[in-house]
Amino acid sequence: MAADRLRRGAISSVLYSPPFRWQFGASAAEQLLIVPQDLRTADPSFWDEVEIGQFGLAGTVALADEVSPFDIVPPNEAWARALHGFGWLRHLAAAARAEERTEARETARLLATEWALRHRGGGSGLAAEPHVTGRRLISWMSHSGLLLEDADAETYEILTESLGIQLVRLAAGWRSSPSGYPRLLSLLSLLLAQLCISGHEGQVPETERLFVQELERQILPDGGHISRNPGVLVELMLDLLPLHQCFAARSRAAPPELTAIMKTMLAALKYMRLGDGMLARFNGMGVASPAGLATVLVYDDNPGAIPDNAPHSYYRRLERGRSILIMDTGSPPPLEAAAEAHAACLSFEFSVGTELMLVNGGAPSSANTEWRAASRATASHNTLCLGEKSSSKLIRHKTLEELVGGPPIRFPDDVRSKVEEHDGSLEIAASHDGYIRRFDLMHHRTLALTGSGRRLLGIDRLTGRAGTMRLRKDVPFAVHFHLHPSVRCRRDDNPNIAIITLPSGDTWWFSLEGARLAIEESTYFSDSSGPRRALQIVARGATFGETEVRWVFEGQDTLGE
């Protein structure tokens, strides 16, 4: 990976040198032929915050009272990337009241011009990262009316010259972007800019070929992303849809591969939705964007159809009655895409109607990085945790973390699952070897959802690789069932039963055999307001090498059936 990064960086440096730079077209954007649509939701209140000196980006607010936001010390790298990416232009464009629009327009133009003057060569440091440059190009083009309409000649020249320089720099340097979503974003924005800015049509065919190649590498045949994070699909679709429209606007046929892949991505998004309409919290999926997901799904021409399975993304979905269950039955993604992956093998989430009952902790926002490690641990997910260890190994290595954007995870290697139907019930049988290296034990899990959707039966088993075995000493285990923060839970008079009440008043009973039931505190990380306290039911015990725990969630109206 390090050698590949060096090779890509060397190629980018050579291509940006004067003898080769000419091939990427003019270094000034003389004419913007198309203004791509910005599908992301704007927040008009952002302008109110800017007026009082607050710049809230990436979940963090920085004070910029009477000083340029480019002069303050960034609170974190995510905030800095959002600042230099200029995605916040959409908020200034949406200033709510007419009398504010002039001031918002002037502020937007002033900050863009200031950036262009500070970064005559197209940026430096974090601001020059290819994917940050790509996001900035998309933002400037999408809101060119805000920046260029009625601008004086000098401002117009400064901004259009900067656009051209950034485009040429991105064309030469996209290869040096990190593997995964950042590299795909770099190529996507380059292709979009070449379609929108005059004088760059000649580069479109080659960029199109490279982009499709990278898209096919990252998007799995079932529509999932290689990172196994369903949230990445939403972010990609919000940029792919305007790109697809730009091909039509230029009277060019969009690559057939792009059209086909977008359809599979929409299908994958529907597969990963729970009853509340939002995506399940797996492998880095964090604070949900209801508006973004709703916007993307508007473009689905077959809204009622949900795939039967996700064989390449390795998720399993059970739906019966008003209940939906989604389970992670896969190994971590490839190392270069595993910087945000979670140790969540065989965990699941469960909704009843539009209410969430059992949820994984999810990923915290970029403003809460201190919670990141805890959120990725197995104990933050609805599955079995053995010996207080995660089922995946977190790899701490400075160089590797720099290459992939964070500490990746490895293992389990061998994860198996199958779904069968029995008399109207759907059953998942799965296993993983994540604890073989530490404890020489396999985790087997069976989940069965009855035809009414009001009864969920589970069996968690620990066995030796080759069958029955006896450990030298007992190892503690805990099967976690994290409840959504809006769900209440109390212990019944029977110590092996807990009573769960959903916000609507719908009551479920949880019963347990083979372990001790406890109701403990939990943390729900993926809330827009920050980590929230919640409750969890935990089945605790110790294994000598062969253990079976049986449990049932049952709606009150089915008790006694």
C-alpha positions, -999 to +999 in steps of 0.1 A: +000+000+000+028+024+008+045+016-025+013+022-043+008+055-026+044+066-035+039+055-071+006+074-074+022+105-058+051+104-082+028+101-112+007+131-100+039+152-095+052+144-129+018+151-146+015+185-129+049+196-140+050+222-168+060+198-196+029+177-190+003+200-175-009+213-209-027+181-217-053+188-191-067+219-209-068+256-201-059+267-166-088+292-166-125+284-166-136+308-194-171+296-196-193+274-174-216+255-197-237+237-171-245+244-135-249+210-118-277+206-093-269+204-056-292+177-042-281+180-006-304+197+018-296+233+027-300+248+062-310+285+060-302+290+097-265+286+089-265+322+078-279+333+112-250+316+129-225+331+105-239+365+113-230+361+150-195+347+143-202+310+144-190+285+117-206+252+124-192+224+101-189+186+104-207+186+138-183+212+153-188+249+159-158+272+156-159+309+165-150+333+137-162+366+151-146+395+132-120+372+117-119+350+086-127+313+091-095+306+072-075+324+100-088+304+129-072+272+142-094+243+130-110+224+159-104+191+139-095+179+105-131+171+095-141+207+102-111+219+081-120+197+052-156+208+053-144+245+054-122+241+023-147+219+006-172+248+005-203+225+008-216+252+031-223+275+001-257+258-002-267+271+032-257+307+023-277+303-010-307+293+010-307+323+033-344+324+043-353+361+041-350+383+010-332+411+028-305+386+039-298+372+005-276+401-006-254+399+025-252+361+022-242+364-014-216+390-006-202+368+022-200+337-001-183+357-028-159+373-004-148+340+012-144+322-022-123+351-035-103+352-003-096+314-007-086+319-043-062+346-035-047+327-006-043+296-028-031+309-062-017+275-071-049+256-063-043+250-026-018+235-002-018+210+026-052+197+036-070+221+012-051+206-017-061+170-010-077+157-042-111+148-027-112+181-009-104+199-042-131+178-058-157+187-033-148+224-037-151+222-075-185+207-072-196+233-047-183+263-067-199+250-099-232+241-083-234+276-067-217+296-095-248+318-096-242+328-060-205+335-067-204+349-102-237+365-109-233+403-109-197+400-098-173+427-108-148+419-136-119+414-112-137+390-088-151+371-118-116+367-132-101+356-098-128+329-093-128+315-128-090+314-130-090+295-097-116+271-110-094+263-140-063+259-119-081+236-095-095+215-123-060+211-139-045+202-106-072+176-099-067+161-133-030+156-126-033+146-089-065+125-084-043+094-082-028+105-049-062+105-031-067+077-006-082+044-018-120+041-014-146+068-014-121+097-015-106+084-047-140+078-063-151+113-053-120+128-069-127+111-102-164+119-100-158+156-095-131+157-122-155+141-147-183+165-137-160+195-140-149+185-175-185+182-186-194+216-171-164+238-180-157+246-216-124+236-231-121+203-213-144+181-235-113+163-249-105+148-215-140+134-209-136+100-226-104+091-207-117+103-173-150+085-180-131+053-185-111+057-153-142+067-133-162+037-145-133+014-137-130+028-101-168+027-097-169-010-107-141-017-083-158-001-053-195-009-059-202-046-054-225-065-078-254-063-053-250-025-051-232-023-017-200-004-012-167-021-007-165-006+028-198-023+038-210+011+051-245+017+037-242+054+044-215+058+017-241+049-009-263+079+000-233+103-003-223+088-036-258+089-051-262+126-042-233+133-065-239+105-091-274+118-099-263+153-109-234+138-129-259+116-148-280+147-155-250+165-169-244+139-195-279+144-208-275+182-207-244+179-229-262+156-252-238+128-244-248+093-235-240+084-199-219+053-195-242+023-194-222+009-165-230+041-145-268+037-151-268+001-142-247+006-110-269+034-098-299+011-100-282-016-080-272+010-054-308+021-050-318-015-045-291-019-019-303+012+000-338-002+001-325-035+014-307-018+043-337+002+055-355-006+088-391+002+096-383+039+105-371+043+069-335+049+079-304+027+072-292+001+097-261+010+117-233-012+104-196-006+097-194+032+101-230+041+094-235+070+118-258+100+122-286+095+097-296+120+070-333+115+064-335+142+038-305+129+019-319+093+018-354+105+009-339+127-020-320+097-034-350+073-032-372+098-051-352+087-082-360+051-078-383+040-106-393+007-088-399+018-052-418-013-041-392-038-050-367-049-024-340-075-033-342-109-018-306-109-005-273-091-006-249-119-014-218-096-020-224-071+008-231-100+032-261-087+050-292-107+057-327-093+060-358-109+075-392-092+072-424-106+086-456-087+096-445-053+107-411-064+119-378-061+101-344-076+111-311-069+094-280-089+103-243-086+095-230-119+082-197-108+066-160-104+074-145-069+076-139-052+042-105-052+026-078-035+047-077-003+027-115+001+032-116-010+068-106+022+087-142+028+099-155-008+099-169-022+131-163-055+149-200-064+145-201-099+130-235-116+135-250-085+151-284-074+141-309-046+143-347-050+148-376-026+142-414-030+148-435-009+125-419+025+124-402+021+158-367+009+164-363-016+192-328-031+190-300-010+175-262-012+173-244+018+188-235+032+153-207+056+146-204+090+163-201+122+144-167+135+134-170+159+163-170+130+188-138+112+178-131+102+214-160+078+212-148+062+179-129+032+194-157+023+218-184+025+190-164+000+169-161-026+196-181-058+196-197-049+229-215-019+213-234-043+190-262-068+193-241-099+194-220-121+217-187-108+231-163-133+245-137-127+272-145-089+269-127-089+236-139-079+202-144-105+175-121-084+152-086-073+157-079-035+157-046-029+139-026+000+154+002+010+131+011+046+124+020+042+088-009+019+080-033+043+097-020+072+076-024+051+044-060+041+051-073+070+072-075+053+106-068+020+123-084-008+102-097-041+116-091-077+105-109-110+112-131-130+114-120-148+082-146-175+080-182-163+082-210-185+070-248-180+069-279-193+053-316-184+054-344-209+053-382-207+056-401-230+079-439-228+081-439-191+074-410-183+097-377-171+084-345-185+100-309-174+097-282-198+107-247-182+109-212-187+124-179-169+126-143-177+136-134-144+152-125-159+185-105-189+172-071-173+176-077-161+212-099-188+226-101-216+200-139-212+200-165-206+173-196-185+177-228-199+161-260-179+160-295-188+149-323-163+146-359-171+137-387-146+130-422-160+131-447-153+104-465-127+124-433-108+131-442-108+168-418-134+180-380-135+175-362-166+188-324-167+191-298-193+200-261-184+206-237-212+209-200-214+216-182-246+204-147-258+196-135-258+161-139-295+158-167-300+183-167-305+221-137-292+240-127-281+276-109-249+282-082-246+308-103-220+326-138-206+321-141-175+299-168-149+306-192-140+278-219-115+273-247-114+247-257-077+242-291-064+232-289-026+229-322-008+230-329+024+212-328+054+236-366+059+232-373+024+245-380+016+281-371-016+299-376-031+334-371-064+350-400-087+357-406-105+390-390-135+372-353-128+371-350-143+336-376-120+321-374-083+310-403-062+299-397-038+270-420-008+261-418+010+228-427+047+226-461+038+212-468+016+242-463-016+223-449-041+250-425-070+244-412-096+268-377-109+267-369-143+283-336-160+287-322-195+293-285-205+298-272-172+312-279-145+338-301-116+327-289-080+335-303-046+325-274-022+321-266+012+307-257+016+271-245+043+248-262+052+214-235+070+194-252+078+162-275+106+173-273+141+158-271+156+193-242+135+203-239+102+222-270+094+242-276+072+272-297+041+266-304+007+281-293-027+271-303-062+281-272-084+287-270-122+290-239-129+311-222-161+319-190-181+315-181-209+291-159-239+297-158-245+259-193-256+251-222-232+259-257-226+246-278-195+254-315-194+243-336-162+242-369-149+229-384-115+222-422-117+221-449-092+215-474-091+244-503-099+222-488-133+213-480-145+248-497-178+255-501-187+219 
